[in-house]
């Protein structure tokens, strides 16, 4: 469980960094699939609530 939590946290952090970089470069659309990001965020919220 701890390893899974860490991997999800690293994945979430990586997605946030990629979005910030894309915004900095002037892209108007997100390079991350919104459904995938929503699923990861939902999973992280569930894990954090435990």
PDB file of N, H, CA, C and O in Angstrom:
ATOM      1  N   UNK A   1       0.827  -1.187   0.000  1.00  0.00           N
ATOM      2  CA  UNK A   1       0.000   0.000   0.000  1.00  0.00           C
ATOM      3  C   UNK A   1       0.874   1.254   0.000  1.00  0.00           C
ATOM      4  O   UNK A   1       0.584   2.215  -0.712  1.00  0.00           O
ATOM      5  N   UNK A   2       1.918   1.245   0.779  1.00  0.00           N
ATOM      6  H   UNK A   2       2.154   0.464   1.358  1.00  0.00           H
ATOM      7  CA  UNK A   2       2.793   2.402   0.877  1.00  0.00           C
ATOM      8  C   UNK A   2       3.484   2.690  -0.458  1.00  0.00           C
ATOM      9  O   UNK A   2       3.611   3.848  -0.858  1.00  0.00           O
ATOM     10  N   UNK A   3       3.926   1.639  -1.142  1.00  0.00           N
ATOM     11  H   UNK A   3       3.823   0.698  -0.817  1.00  0.00           H
ATOM     12  CA  UNK A   3       4.582   1.819  -2.436  1.00  0.00           C
ATOM     13  C   UNK A   3       3.590   2.354  -3.457  1.00  0.00           C
ATOM     14  O   UNK A   3       3.921   3.233  -4.252  1.00  0.00           O
ATOM     15  N   UNK A   4       2.378   1.825  -3.432  1.00  0.00           N
ATOM     16  H   UNK A   4       2.109   1.112  -2.786  1.00  0.00           H
ATOM     17  CA  UNK A   4       1.340   2.288  -4.354  1.00  0.00           C
ATOM     18  C   UNK A   4       1.035   3.755  -4.115  1.00  0.00           C
ATOM     19  O   UNK A   4       0.904   4.526  -5.065  1.00  0.00           O
ATOM     20  N   UNK A   5       0.922   4.145  -2.862  1.00  0.00           N
ATOM     21  H   UNK A   5       1.029   3.519  -2.089  1.00  0.00           H
ATOM     22  CA  UNK A   5       0.662   5.538  -2.526  1.00  0.00           C
ATOM     23  C   UNK A   5       1.782   6.435  -3.033  1.00  0.00           C
ATOM     24  O   UNK A   5       1.522   7.500  -3.593  1.00  0.00           O
ATOM     25  N   UNK A   6       3.014   6.013  -2.840  1.00  0.00           N
ATOM     26  H   UNK A   6       3.225   5.148  -2.385  1.00  0.00           H
ATOM     27  CA  UNK A   6       4.160   6.804  -3.300  1.00  0.00           C
ATOM     28  C   UNK A   6       4.169   6.948  -4.818  1.00  0.00           C
ATOM     29  O   UNK A   6       4.424   8.031  -5.343  1.00  0.00           O
ATOM     30  N   UNK A   7       3.887   5.845  -5.523  1.00  0.00           N
ATOM     31  H   UNK A   7       3.679   4.965  -5.096  1.00  0.00           H
ATOM     32  CA  UNK A   7       3.864   5.885  -6.983  1.00  0.00           C
ATOM     33  C   UNK A   7       2.762   6.811  -7.484  1.00  0.00           C
ATOM     34  O   UNK A   7       2.981   7.593  -8.410  1.00  0.00           O
ATOM     35  N   UNK A   8       1.584   6.729  -6.880  1.00  0.00           N
ATOM     36  H   UNK A   8       1.407   6.095  -6.128  1.00  0.00           H
ATOM     37  CA  UNK A   8       0.490   7.619  -7.270  1.00  0.00           C
ATOM     38  C   UNK A   8       0.837   9.075  -6.994  1.00  0.00           C
ATOM     39  O   UNK A   8       0.532   9.958  -7.796  1.00  0.00           O
ATOM     40  N   UNK A   9       1.476   9.319  -5.859  1.00  0.00           N
ATOM     41  H   UNK A   9       1.724   8.602  -5.207  1.00  0.00           H
ATOM     42  CA  UNK A   9       1.877  10.683  -5.516  1.00  0.00           C
ATOM     43  C   UNK A   9       2.900  11.211  -6.517  1.00  0.00           C
ATOM     44  O   UNK A   9       2.821  12.368  -6.932  1.00  0.00           O
ATOM     45  N   UNK A  10       3.859  10.373  -6.908  1.00  0.00           N
ATOM     46  H   UNK A  10       3.924   9.434  -6.571  1.00  0.00           H
ATOM     47  CA  UNK A  10       4.856  10.792  -7.897  1.00  0.00           C
ATOM     48  C   UNK A  10       4.204  11.047  -9.252  1.00  0.00           C
ATOM     49  O   UNK A  10       4.568  11.990  -9.954  1.00  0.00           O
ATOM     50  N   UNK A  11       3.238  10.203  -9.617  1.00  0.00           N
ATOM     51  H   UNK A  11       2.942   9.437  -9.047  1.00  0.00           H
ATOM     52  CA  UNK A  11       2.530  10.381 -10.881  1.00  0.00           C
ATOM     53  C   UNK A  11       1.725  11.674 -10.874  1.00  0.00           C
ATOM     54  O   UNK A  11       1.717  12.415 -11.857  1.00  0.00           O
ATOM     55  N   UNK A  12       1.052  11.937  -9.764  1.00  0.00           N
ATOM     56  H   UNK A  12       1.059  11.335  -8.966  1.00  0.00           H
ATOM     57  CA  UNK A  12       0.266  13.168  -9.642  1.00  0.00           C
ATOM     58  C   UNK A  12       1.182  14.396  -9.722  1.00  0.00           C
ATOM     59  O   UNK A  12       0.857  15.374 -10.395  1.00  0.00           O
ATOM     60  N   UNK A  13       2.317  14.340  -9.037  1.00  0.00           N
ATOM     61  H   UNK A  13       2.581  13.545  -8.490  1.00  0.00           H
ATOM     62  CA  UNK A  13       3.272  15.453  -9.061  1.00  0.00           C
ATOM     63  C   UNK A  13       3.818  15.663 -10.467  1.00  0.00           C
ATOM     64  O   UNK A  13       3.960  16.802 -10.911  1.00  0.00           O
ATOM     65  N   UNK A  14       4.119  14.595 -11.161  1.00  0.00           N
ATOM     66  H   UNK A  14       4.003  13.670 -10.800  1.00  0.00           H
ATOM     67  CA  UNK A  14       4.626  14.684 -12.521  1.00  0.00           C
ATOM     68  C   UNK A  14       3.602  15.320 -13.451  1.00  0.00           C
ATOM     69  O   UNK A  14       3.956  16.138 -14.300  1.00  0.00           O
ATOM     70  N   UNK A  15       2.342  14.949 -13.295  1.00  0.00           N
ATOM     71  H   UNK A  15       2.055  14.284 -12.605  1.00  0.00           H
ATOM     72  CA  UNK A  15       1.287  15.533 -14.130  1.00  0.00           C
ATOM     73  C   UNK A  15       1.153  17.029 -13.872  1.00  0.00           C
ATOM     74  O   UNK A  15       0.993  17.810 -14.810  1.00  0.00           O
ATOM     75  N   UNK A  16       1.215  17.425 -12.619  1.00  0.00           N
ATOM     76  H   UNK A  16       1.345  16.790 -11.857  1.00  0.00           H
ATOM     77  CA  UNK A  16       1.117  18.847 -12.276  1.00  0.00           C
ATOM     78  C   UNK A  16       2.288  19.625 -12.878  1.00  0.00           C
ATOM     79  O   UNK A  16       2.103  20.718 -13.415  1.00  0.00           O
ATOM     80  N   UNK A  17       3.491  19.058 -12.787  1.00  0.00           N
ATOM     81  H   UNK A  17       3.641  18.171 -12.351  1.00  0.00           H
ATOM     82  CA  UNK A  17       4.668  19.721 -13.343  1.00  0.00           C
ATOM     83  C   UNK A  17       4.563  19.860 -14.863  1.00  0.00           C
ATOM     84  O   UNK A  17       4.930  20.896 -15.417  1.00  0.00           O
ATOM     85  N   UNK A  18       4.062  18.818 -15.540  1.00  0.00           N
ATOM     86  H   UNK A  18       3.764  17.977 -15.090  1.00  0.00           H
ATOM     87  CA  UNK A  18       3.913  18.880 -16.997  1.00  0.00           C
ATOM     88  C   UNK A  18       2.893  19.936 -17.391  1.00  0.00           C
ATOM     89  O   UNK A  18       3.091  20.647 -18.376  1.00  0.00           O
ATOM     90  N   UNK A  19       1.809  20.051 -16.639  1.00  0.00           N
ATOM     91  H   UNK A  19       1.648  19.473 -15.838  1.00  0.00           H
ATOM     92  CA  UNK A  19       0.810  21.069 -16.936  1.00  0.00           C
ATOM     93  C   UNK A  19       1.371  22.476 -16.726  1.00  0.00           C
ATOM     94  O   UNK A  19       1.115  23.372 -17.531  1.00  0.00           O
ATOM     95  N   UNK A  20       2.134  22.671 -15.649  1.00  0.00           N
ATOM     96  H   UNK A  20       2.342  21.943 -14.995  1.00  0.00           H
ATOM     97  CA  UNK A  20       2.741  23.977 -15.398  1.00  0.00           C
ATOM     98  C   UNK A  20       3.740  24.332 -16.490  1.00  0.00           C
ATOM     99  O   UNK A  20       3.794  25.481 -16.929  1.00  0.00           O
ATOM    100  N   UNK A  21       4.529  23.360 -16.931  1.00  0.00           N
ATOM    101  H   UNK A  21       4.486  22.427 -16.574  1.00  0.00           H
ATOM    102  CA  UNK A  21       5.501  23.598 -17.996  1.00  0.00           C
ATOM    103  C   UNK A  21       4.776  23.960 -19.287  1.00  0.00           C
ATOM    104  O   UNK A  21       5.194  24.877 -19.993  1.00  0.00           O
ATOM    105  N   UNK A  22       3.707  23.259 -19.599  1.00  0.00           N
ATOM    106  H   UNK A  22       3.367  22.514 -19.025  1.00  0.00           H
ATOM    107  CA  UNK A  22       2.946  23.553 -20.811  1.00  0.00           C
ATOM    108  C   UNK A  22       2.338  24.953 -20.736  1.00  0.00           C
ATOM    109  O   UNK A  22       2.327  25.679 -21.731  1.00  0.00           O
ATOM    110  N   UNK A  23       1.836  25.330 -19.574  1.00  0.00           N
ATOM    111  H   UNK A  23       1.845  24.741 -18.766  1.00  0.00           H
ATOM    112  CA  UNK A  23       1.266  26.662 -19.387  1.00  0.00           C
ATOM    113  C   UNK A  23       2.356  27.726 -19.544  1.00  0.00           C
ATOM    114  O   UNK A  23       2.119  28.781 -20.132  1.00  0.00           O
ATOM    115  N   UNK A  24       3.543  27.446 -19.020  1.00  0.00           N
ATOM    116  H   UNK A  24       3.735  26.589 -18.542  1.00  0.00           H
ATOM    117  CA  UNK A  24       4.671  28.374 -19.125  1.00  0.00           C
ATOM    118  C   UNK A  24       5.111  28.545 -20.576  1.00  0.00           C
ATOM    119  O   UNK A  24       5.506  29.634 -20.993  1.00  0.00           O
ATOM    120  N   UNK A  25       5.036  27.449 -21.340  1.00  0.00           N
ATOM    121  H   UNK A  25       4.715  26.564 -21.001  1.00  0.00           H
ATOM    122  CA  UNK A  25       5.429  27.499 -22.750  1.00  0.00           C
ATOM    123  C   UNK A  25       4.355  28.125 -23.627  1.00  0.00           C
ATOM    124  O   UNK A  25       4.585  28.356 -24.814  1.00  0.00           O
ATOM    125  N   UNK A  26       3.194  28.402 -23.063  1.00  0.00           N
ATOM    126  H   UNK A  26       3.007  28.215 -22.099  1.00  0.00           H
ATOM    127  CA  UNK A  26       2.151  29.082 -23.813  1.00  0.00           C
ATOM    128  C   UNK A  26       1.126  28.183 -24.461  1.00  0.00           C
ATOM    129  O   UNK A  26       0.338  28.645 -25.286  1.00  0.00           O
ATOM    130  N   UNK A  27       1.116  26.917 -24.110  1.00  0.00           N
ATOM    131  H   UNK A  27       1.756  26.542 -23.439  1.00  0.00           H
ATOM    132  CA  UNK A  27       0.117  26.015 -24.682  1.00  0.00           C
ATOM    133  C   UNK A  27      -1.239  26.298 -24.054  1.00  0.00           C
ATOM    134  O   UNK A  27      -1.334  26.556 -22.854  1.00  0.00           O
ATOM    135  N   UNK A  28      -2.274  26.251 -24.857  1.00  0.00           N
ATOM    136  H   UNK A  28      -2.197  26.041 -25.832  1.00  0.00           H
ATOM    137  CA  UNK A  28      -3.613  26.542 -24.333  1.00  0.00           C
ATOM    138  C   UNK A  28      -4.346  25.274 -23.886  1.00  0.00           C
ATOM    139  O   UNK A  28      -5.320  25.350 -23.137  1.00  0.00           O
ATOM    140  N   UNK A  29      -3.880  24.113 -24.344  1.00  0.00           N
ATOM    141  H   UNK A  29      -3.089  24.051 -24.952  1.00  0.00           H
ATOM    142  CA  UNK A  29      -4.512  22.859 -23.929  1.00  0.00           C
ATOM    143  C   UNK A  29      -3.556  22.071 -23.045  1.00  0.00           C
ATOM    144  O   UNK A  29      -2.336  22.207 -23.137  1.00  0.00           O
ATOM    145  N   UNK A  30      -4.135  21.256 -22.200  1.00  0.00           N
ATOM    146  H   UNK A  30      -5.126  21.145 -22.125  1.00  0.00           H
ATOM    147  CA  UNK A  30      -3.339  20.458 -21.273  1.00  0.00           C
ATOM    148  C   UNK A  30      -2.761  19.235 -21.991  1.00  0.00           C
ATOM    149  O   UNK A  30      -3.466  18.594 -22.772  1.00  0.00           O
ATOM    150  N   UNK A  31      -1.497  18.902 -21.742  1.00  0.00           N
ATOM    151  H   UNK A  31      -0.925  19.422 -21.108  1.00  0.00           H
ATOM    152  CA  UNK A  31      -0.907  17.715 -22.361  1.00  0.00           C
ATOM    153  C   UNK A  31      -1.349  16.418 -21.687  1.00  0.00           C
ATOM    154  O   UNK A  31      -1.043  15.329 -22.173  1.00  0.00           O
ATOM    155  N   UNK A  32      -2.061  16.529 -20.578  1.00  0.00           N
ATOM    156  H   UNK A  32      -2.310  17.414 -20.183  1.00  0.00           H
ATOM    157  CA  UNK A  32      -2.516  15.374 -19.812  1.00  0.00           C
ATOM    158  C   UNK A  32      -3.984  15.110 -20.115  1.00  0.00           C
ATOM    159  O   UNK A  32      -4.790  16.040 -20.154  1.00  0.00           O
ATOM    160  N   UNK A  33      -4.334  13.841 -20.331  1.00  0.00           N
ATOM    161  H   UNK A  33      -3.680  13.086 -20.300  1.00  0.00           H
ATOM    162  CA  UNK A  33      -5.722  13.463 -20.553  1.00  0.00           C
ATOM    163  C   UNK A  33      -6.534  13.778 -19.300  1.00  0.00           C
ATOM    164  O   UNK A  33      -6.180  13.345 -18.204  1.00  0.00           O
ATOM    165  N   UNK A  34      -7.602  14.515 -19.458  1.00  0.00           N
ATOM    166  H   UNK A  34      -7.890  14.866 -20.348  1.00  0.00           H
ATOM    167  CA  UNK A  34      -8.373  14.967 -18.294  1.00  0.00           C
ATOM    168  C   UNK A  34      -9.037  13.815 -17.545  1.00  0.00           C
ATOM    169  O   UNK A  34      -9.143  13.865 -16.320  1.00  0.00           O
ATOM    170  N   UNK A  35      -9.487  12.779 -18.253  1.00  0.00           N
ATOM    171  H   UNK A  35      -9.401  12.738 -19.249  1.00  0.00           H
ATOM    172  CA  UNK A  35     -10.095  11.630 -17.578  1.00  0.00           C
ATOM    173  C   UNK A  35      -9.070  10.884 -16.726  1.00  0.00           C
ATOM    174  O   UNK A  35      -9.369  10.464 -15.607  1.00  0.00           O
ATOM    175  N   UNK A  36      -7.868  10.723 -17.261  1.00  0.00           N
ATOM    176  H   UNK A  36      -7.625  11.064 -18.169  1.00  0.00           H
ATOM    177  CA  UNK A  36      -6.801  10.052 -16.525  1.00  0.00           C
ATOM    178  C   UNK A  36      -6.435  10.845 -15.281  1.00  0.00           C
ATOM    179  O   UNK A  36      -6.274  10.281 -14.198  1.00  0.00           O
ATOM    180  N   UNK A  37      -6.305  12.151 -15.442  1.00  0.00           N
ATOM    181  H   UNK A  37      -6.436  12.609 -16.321  1.00  0.00           H
ATOM    182  CA  UNK A  37      -5.959  13.001 -14.307  1.00  0.00           C
ATOM    183  C   UNK A  37      -7.038  12.940 -13.235  1.00  0.00           C
ATOM    184  O   UNK A  37      -6.729  12.892 -12.044  1.00  0.00           O
ATOM    185  N   UNK A  38      -8.289  12.942 -13.646  1.00  0.00           N
ATOM    186  H   UNK A  38      -8.540  12.981 -14.613  1.00  0.00           H
ATOM    187  CA  UNK A  38      -9.400  12.878 -12.696  1.00  0.00           C
ATOM    188  C   UNK A  38      -9.387  11.558 -11.930  1.00  0.00           C
ATOM    189  O   UNK A  38      -9.654  11.538 -10.728  1.00  0.00           O
ATOM    190  N   UNK A  39      -9.081  10.464 -12.608  1.00  0.00           N
ATOM    191  H   UNK A  39      -8.863  10.481 -13.584  1.00  0.00           H
ATOM    192  CA  UNK A  39      -9.017   9.157 -11.943  1.00  0.00           C
ATOM    193  C   UNK A  39      -7.892   9.119 -10.909  1.00  0.00           C
ATOM    194  O   UNK A  39      -8.081   8.619  -9.800  1.00  0.00           O
ATOM    195  N   UNK A  40      -6.734   9.643 -11.271  1.00  0.00           N
ATOM    196  H   UNK A  40      -6.581  10.049 -12.172  1.00  0.00           H
ATOM    197  CA  UNK A  40      -5.604   9.671 -10.341  1.00  0.00           C
ATOM    198  C   UNK A  40      -5.926  10.549  -9.138  1.00  0.00           C
ATOM    199  O   UNK A  40      -5.631  10.181  -8.001  1.00  0.00           O
ATOM    200  N   UNK A  41      -6.523  11.694  -9.384  1.00  0.00           N
ATOM    201  H   UNK A  41      -6.762  11.993 -10.308  1.00  0.00           H
ATOM    202  CA  UNK A  41      -6.883  12.605  -8.300  1.00  0.00           C
ATOM    203  C   UNK A  41      -7.900  11.960  -7.368  1.00  0.00           C
ATOM    204  O   UNK A  41      -7.792  12.084  -6.148  1.00  0.00           O
ATOM    205  N   UNK A  42      -8.884  11.275  -7.935  1.00  0.00           N
ATOM    206  H   UNK A  42      -8.972  11.175  -8.926  1.00  0.00           H
ATOM    207  CA  UNK A  42      -9.899  10.582  -7.130  1.00  0.00           C
ATOM    208  C   UNK A  42      -9.268   9.489  -6.281  1.00  0.00           C
ATOM    209  O   UNK A  42      -9.592   9.350  -5.102  1.00  0.00           O
ATOM    210  N   UNK A  43      -8.366   8.714  -6.878  1.00  0.00           N
ATOM    211  H   UNK A  43      -8.103   8.827  -7.836  1.00  0.00           H
ATOM    212  CA  UNK A  43      -7.679   7.668  -6.123  1.00  0.00           C
ATOM    213  C   UNK A  43      -6.860   8.251  -4.980  1.00  0.00           C
ATOM    214  O   UNK A  43      -6.877   7.729  -3.866  1.00  0.00           O
ATOM    215  N   UNK A  44      -6.143   9.334  -5.260  1.00  0.00           N
ATOM    216  H   UNK A  44      -6.129   9.759  -6.166  1.00  0.00           H
ATOM    217  CA  UNK A  44      -5.332   9.959  -4.218  1.00  0.00           C
ATOM    218  C   UNK A  44      -6.212  10.503  -3.092  1.00  0.00           C
ATOM    219  O   UNK A  44      -5.848  10.401  -1.921  1.00  0.00           O
ATOM    220  N   UNK A  45      -7.346  11.069  -3.431  1.00  0.00           N
ATOM    221  H   UNK A  45      -7.642  11.151  -4.383  1.00  0.00           H
ATOM    222  CA  UNK A  45      -8.264  11.565  -2.393  1.00  0.00           C
ATOM    223  C   UNK A  45      -8.762  10.427  -1.522  1.00  0.00           C
ATOM    224  O   UNK A  45      -8.859  10.571  -0.304  1.00  0.00           O
ATOM    225  N   UNK A  46      -9.080   9.290  -2.142  1.00  0.00           N
ATOM    226  H   UNK A  46      -9.001   9.173  -3.132  1.00  0.00           H
ATOM    227  CA  UNK A  46      -9.549   8.130  -1.376  1.00  0.00           C
ATOM    228  C   UNK A  46      -8.454   7.606  -0.457  1.00  0.00           C
ATOM    229  O   UNK A  46      -8.714   7.270   0.698  1.00  0.00           O
ATOM    230  N   UNK A  47      -7.233   7.539  -0.968  1.00  0.00           N
ATOM    231  H   UNK A  47      -7.021   7.812  -1.907  1.00  0.00           H
ATOM    232  CA  UNK A  47      -6.122   7.033  -0.162  1.00  0.00           C
ATOM    233  C   UNK A  47      -5.823   7.974   0.989  1.00  0.00           C
ATOM    234  O   UNK A  47      -5.554   7.532   2.106  1.00  0.00           O
ATOM    235  N   UNK A  48      -5.870   9.264   0.718  1.00  0.00           N
ATOM    236  H   UNK A  48      -6.088   9.623  -0.190  1.00  0.00           H
ATOM    237  CA  UNK A  48      -5.588  10.243   1.781  1.00  0.00           C
ATOM    238  C   UNK A  48      -6.648  10.218   2.879  1.00  0.00           C
ATOM    239  O   UNK A  48      -6.353  10.517   4.036  1.00  0.00           O
ATOM    240  N   UNK A  49      -7.882   9.861   2.517  1.00  0.00           N
ATOM    241  H   UNK A  49      -8.122   9.618   1.577  1.00  0.00           H
ATOM    242  CA  UNK A  49      -8.949   9.841   3.505  1.00  0.00           C
ATOM    243  C   UNK A  49      -8.880   8.626   4.425  1.00  0.00           C
ATOM    244  O   UNK A  49      -9.508   8.606   5.483  1.00  0.00           O
ATOM    245  N   UNK A  50      -8.111   7.609   4.018  1.00  0.00           N
ATOM    246  H   UNK A  50      -7.601   7.626   3.158  1.00  0.00           H
ATOM    247  CA  UNK A  50      -7.964   6.424   4.867  1.00  0.00           C
ATOM    248  C   UNK A  50      -7.097   6.785   6.002  1.00  0.00           C
ATOM    249  O   UNK A  50      -6.823   5.946   6.861  1.00  0.00           O
TER     250      UNK A  50
END
